[in-house]
Structure formats: structure tokens, C-alpha cells
Amino acid sequence: MTGAAPGGPCGGLLDYKTAKFALTRNRRVGLLHRLLQLGVLGYLLGWVLLVRKGYQDTDPAPRAAVVTKLKGAAVAEVGGAGRRLWDAADYARPPQGENVLFLVTNFIATAKQAQGTCPESPSVLDAVCTEDADCPVGNPVVRGNGIKTGKCVMFNTTHSTCEIYGWCPVENNTLPRKPLLAEAENFTLFIKNTIHFTKFNFSKCNTLQTNDPTYFKSCTYDPFFNPSCPVFRVRDMVEAAGETFGDLALLGGSIGVRIEWDCDLDHPAAQCQPQYSFSLQDRRYNFRTASYYWDSQRRLCRNLLKLYGIRFDISVHGQAGKFSIIPAAVSFGTGIAFFGAATVVCDLVLLYLDAKADFYWKEKFEEVRMGPLRRDEV
């Protein structure tokens, strides 16, 4: 039996390459090699392990539950309905809020409306007229309050408008110069949030575990002095969103409340605490509501309210991490691979970019040819 010729058809396929180490006294490449190793070490320790915590398994999709409750009282005039006290049942929509809550801060009241005929408001462009022909019978008033009756009537001494069939008198559109419920800035919003990381079977609530029944009635959230109290003053929330309460309360607006949980379950559970942030989402927010009743003449009547206020949109986000052997092994293996890449980069510099590249080629790669096997080796 004799060995195959080096140039045979399978010679290249069956060749074996073994590593050969050569000590190269090149300070520039040596410095580059150490800098690359330090960079890889810094990336592995600083970014992968400390910042990204690559040794942990994570749960980025927790289940969350939110319960809210507003408290406070204010007094304001309600158009022709007189002086009225507003409490939590009046200014909070819905009465027991969840992730979305609306706080009434201002309103326009139109009292004692009944269905009948009356002049449309001159603020509605489609209602302005000079003769009956401008008011076709049966046509609705565009962005108005009713259906045209075909008559052009005097609204006041300076304006003529189409007569309509609708709720009369038409809606009042005179906006107060200041918020009628200015006391709402001192109202408090209680936000109870429970979060559950199913992967680790871990649950946490943002309320302080205390046996004092008066704690939540007297505390107010402060990010430095009282971070465990989930009772927020409305003015503080608005200012944290970069607005002033008086400006936002006049025409209403929307504020986003973000609750962020970032829990390292390798540490005690007491260190898993939420972080709150507030942002302005929109200016101007209002809607209409009415209370109905029967008058002494058995007519269906209503008191109409156009409510302005602050809408709170509460969202919960978070992730939890805990040590796991699989991501730890992957991160460690990635670091070892990067250390090997540093050596590859330095080899490329020596073999292709250095002035003595031909010399390094001859020293690094050596071809060993094997002759035919002797008879005693068969």
C-alpha cells in the first residue's frame, strides 16, 4: 500500500491544517492586540453583563391590573340650575376609573331644555339667514342643534338665524374665562397597580404594605421623600407633564401616566419598585352629557352640560430578569468568540498590511509533504 500523490484528485480535500504559533516582536501589532482585547473585555463586562445583564433570563410582557379613584369636592354655578356641589360622583368619568379616567375641570351649562322650535345660534355659520329661502324645510343645520323649519327669524337685535326643531333653547356656547372647578388642582388620584411576571411567578403591588389604616388618607406621592405612596395630587401630575393646571383646565387635555417596572429578581423583592412619568398627549378635550326629568307640564326636559377636563391615560410597562445558566453561557461564549476575533484581526494586519508581510507568510504557513510509505510501514 502506497500513499496517494499530493496532487491527486482528493489531495486538497484530505489535507489537514494544524495551528502554528509564531512569536512576533511587533510592538504596533502587539499594542493593537491588547487594545482590542481590552475593548472586548469592556464590552463584555460593561455592556453585556452590567447594562444588558446578559446572564439573566427576562420576562418583558407582564400582566398588569390598574384601579383608580379620585377624591375631592368643589362648588360652582350651573347656568340657570343654580349653585351646585361637585363631588367624585359628578366630576369623575367613569365613576370608578380603570386605565382611563376623566376629571371635569370646567363646563358650559344649558338648563331647562325641552324639545320644540327656537332660533339657531348665530355662531353656527349654516344657520345665518336673511330670508326664509335660506332655510329649506327639513334640512339639518350643519354642525348645529336641530332641523330647519323653513323660517328665518330674529335671534336678537343684530342677528337673524334659521328656526329649528330641536332641544330649546339652543346650547349655550359662552366659555368661562377661568375654570369653574379650579379646586380640582388639589384633588387626589389614587392609582393602585399590581403587576405579575408569569415566567418567574412573581407579583408586586405599588402600594406600601402597612398596618396603618390612615396612611393612604394622609400621604401624597413624592419621588424623593414618599415614593411608596400611590396618591397623586392633580396639580403635581399636570406640572410633571410640563403644563400649568390653569391653562389645561380651561379647555381640557390629555395626560399620559406611565408606570415602569424594572425588576432584578436576583435582588430582594423590596428593591422592585415602580417609576412614574407624566407626559402631555393632547390639548383640548371635552364631551357632552345631560340629565333628564319631567317638568310640571309632563314635558321631557334636560339640563345639558358640555364638560371640559383632564383625561388621564394610565399605561403599565416593565420587565423582570433572573439568573439563568443558558443566557449566561451564551454571553460567555460570545465573549470568548470576540477574543478570538481580536487575534484574527491582528493576523490580517500582519499578513496583508505590514511591510514585512511576505516574511510573516513564510513563517506562519509551512507546507509539509509526505513521501510514499515504505514497505515496512504498510
N, C-alpha and C positions, 0 to 999 in steps of 0.2 A: 504494500500500500504506500503510495507516494502522495505528498501534499499537492494541492491544486496550485496552478501557476498564479502569481499575483495578478496578472491581467485577465484572468478568466472571467466568464460572464457573470459569476456570482461573487467575484472578488470584493467589489465595493460593498455589497450587501452584508458579507460576512466579516468585514473589517471590524475591529474593536478599538475604541479610542479610550485611553486612560489618562487621568489628570497628571500633569507635571507641574510642580511648583518651582518657581524661579524667584529668587530674592533680587529685587530690582532697587538699586540705590538711587532713586529719582525723587528728590525732595518735593518737587512740584506735584507729581502724581501721588506721592505719599500724603501730602497735605490735603489734596483733593479727596483722597480716600477717607481720611479722618473726618473731614468736614461733612462728607456725605453720610458717614456713619453717625455723626452727631445729629445731623438733620433727621435721619430716620429714627434715632433714639428719642429726639424731642417730639417728633410726630407721634410715635408710639405711646410715650408716657404722657405727653401733654394733651394731645387731641383725642387719641383713641381711648386711652384709659381714664384720664381725668375729666375731659369735657364730654365726650360721647359715651363714656362708661361702657366700652365695648365688651367688658366681661359680664354684662348683665343681660338677662332676657327682659323684654319690655312688653307692657300691655298699653297700647296707645288709644284704646277705644273703651273707656269705662262707661258704665251705666250710671246715670245721674237722675236725681229727683229734686225738684225745687218747690218750696212753698213760701208764699209771700203774704205779708199782712201790713196794711197801712193803719196808722193811728194819728189822731189829731182832730181839732174842731175849729170852725170858723163861722162868722156871721156875715151875711151880705144881703142886699136888696135884690129881689127877684121881680123886676119890672112892676107890673100892677098887682102882683101877688103879695107884695109887702116884704117885711123883714123876715129872713129865714136863717135857721141854724143848719150848717152843713157838717155832717159827721162822716165816719168811714163808710156808712151805707149809701151816702149820697155822692161823694167825690171820688170813690174808687170804682173802677170798671175793669173786670167783673168784681163783684163784692169780695170774693176770696180769690185773689190772683194766683197765677202759677208762673210760667216763664214770661208772660206778658202782662203788664199792669198799666192802667191809665189813671193818672191823677188830675182831677179837674182843678185848674188854677184861675180860669176866667170864663165868662159866659155872657150870652145875649139872650134875654128872656122876652118872649111874646106871650102875654097872658090872655086867657079867656077867648080862645079862637073857637069859632063854630063854622060849619060848612054853609056857604051862601055866596052872594055876589058882592064884590067890592073892587075899587081901583087897584091895578097892579102897581108895584113900587116903581118910581121913576128911575131907580138905579139899574133896572133891567132894560137893556137897550131895545130889545124886541117889543117892549110894552109902550114906548113913547109913540104918541099919535097926534094928528091934527084933525082927523075926521073919522067917521065910522068905517069908511072903506079901508082904513089902515088896520082894522081889527076884524079879520074874517071869522065868522062864526065857526066854533068847533076846533079851531087851531090852538094847539097848546102854545103857551108863551115859552120861547126858547130860554132855558135856564131861569124860568120864572116859577110862579107859585100856583098856576091853575090853567083853565081852559078859557079862551076868549069867548065872550057872549055876543060880539058884534057891535058893541057900543064904545065910543070914545068919550070918556068922562073926565071931569076935573079931579085931580088928585089933591091939589092945593091951589093956592092963588097963582102959582108960577108954572105948574106942570099939568099936562093932560096925558092920561095913560088909558090903555085898554081896560075895560071892565072884564073881570074874570070870575069864573065859578071855582071856588076853592075854599081853603081854610081862611076865614076872615076874622079880624084884619090880617093883612099880609105880614109876613115875618119882618120883625124889626131888624135892621142891619147897622145900628149905631153901636160901634165898638167902644167900650170904656177906655179911657186914656191910661188907666192903671189897672193891674189885675185886681179883680174883686175879691179873690181869695188869696190875698198877699200873705196871710198867716200860714199858708201851705209850705212856706220855706222852712218852717220849724217842725213840720210833720216828720214822722219817723217811718222808715220802711224796714220791716223785719224780714230777712232773707234766710231761710233755713235750707241748706243744701246737703244732701247725702250722696256720696259717691261710692261706687263699688267696682273694684278691679276683679273681674271674674277669673282671670288666669291665675291670680295668686290668692283668690278667696279672701280679699282684704276690703274692708269697708271703713269709711271715716265720715264724720259729720263736722260741719264748720262751727257748730255751737259748742261752747265751753261746757264740759261736764262738771256741773256744780250742784250742790245741795241747797244753795241759797235761792229761794223762790222769788226774791226781789231783784236778782242780778239783771235779768233781761229787761226789767221795767225801769232800771236806773242807768244802765250803761249805754254808751254811744261809741260806735266804731272809730278808732284812731289807728292808723297804720303803724305808729311807733309805741304809743302808750297803752292802747287797748285793742290789739289786733284780733283777739278771740271773740269780740262782741259782734254779732251779726245784725246789729241795729244801726241803720244809717240815717242821718239827717238829710232831708231832701236838698237843702241848700249846699251841703258839703258835696253831694253827688254831682250837682249841676256845676259847681266850681271846679271839681276834679275833671270834668269834661271840657273845661276851658270856656264856660259861659257864665253869665250872671243870671241869677234867678229872675230878677225883674224883667229882663229882656225876653227870656224864654217863656215866662209865664203869661205874658200878654197875648201872644199868638200861638203858643204851644210849640211843641217839638218832640223829638225822639232821642232818647239817650240809651246807649248800649252798655250793659253791665256784664263784664266778662269775669268769670271765676276760673282761675287757672290753678290746677293741682299738679305739682311736680314732686312725686314721692319716691324717695330712695328707700326701699324696704329692707336694705341691709343695715339701716339705722333704726333706732327706736321709733315706734309709730307716732309718738308725740311730736316728732320733727316734721311730720307730714301735715303741712298747713296750707290753706288756700291763699292765693294772691288775687286782689281785686283791682280792676281797672275800669275806667269810665270814659266813654267817647260819645261825641255828638254825632248822631246819624242823620238828623234832618231838622230843619226849622219849619214852623207852621204845622200844626196838627189840630184837627177839630172834627167833631161829628155832632149830629142832632139826636135828641131824644125827647119824648113827650109823655106827659101823664094825662090820662083821660078821665072824665067824670060826666055826670048828667046834671044839668042845671035845673032850676025850679020849673022851667017850661018843658022839661023832659027832652031837651036837645043835647046831643052828644057834643061835648066841648073838650078842649085840651089846653094845657099850658106847655108851650114849646120852648125848649132850651137848646141853644147852639153852644156846645161845650168846647172850650179850648183847654189844653192841658199838656202834661208831660207824659209821654209813653215810655215805659221802661221795658226794654227787651233784654232778658237775662239769658246768657248762654254759659254753659259749663264745658270746660276743656281740661284735659290732663293726660298724664301718662305715669306709669309706675315701672320701676326697674328693680330686678333682684338678681343676685349672682347665679350664674348657670355655667356648667362646665363646657357646654357646646359653644356658645359665643365667646367664652374666654379662650378656648382652644383655637377658634378661627382667628381671633385677634392676634394671638401669639404667633400662629403660623404665618399670618400676613406680615408681621414684623420681621420674622426670620427671612421671608422671601425678599423683603425690601433690603435687608442687609446684604443678601446675595446680589441684588441688583446693583449695589454700590460697587462691588467688585467687577461686575460686568462692564460698568461704565468706565472704570479705570483701565481695564484691559483694552477697551476700544480706543481710548486716548493713546495708550502706548503703541498699539498696533497700526493705527491709522493717522494719528495727528502728530506724534512725536518725531523729532528729526532723525532719531535712530530706529525708526520703525522696522527697517529690514533686519537689523541686528536682533531686535526683540522677536521677530518672526522666527528666526533660525534657532534662538534659544528656547522659545516656548514650545514650538512644534518640532518633533523629531520622528521621522518615519523609520520603523523597524521592519525589515524584510526578513522573512523566514525562508530558508532554502528547503530543498526536498528532504523528506525524512529518510534517515539511514535505515538499513535493513534491520538493525538491532532495536530500532525504535518502533517498528511496526508491531 
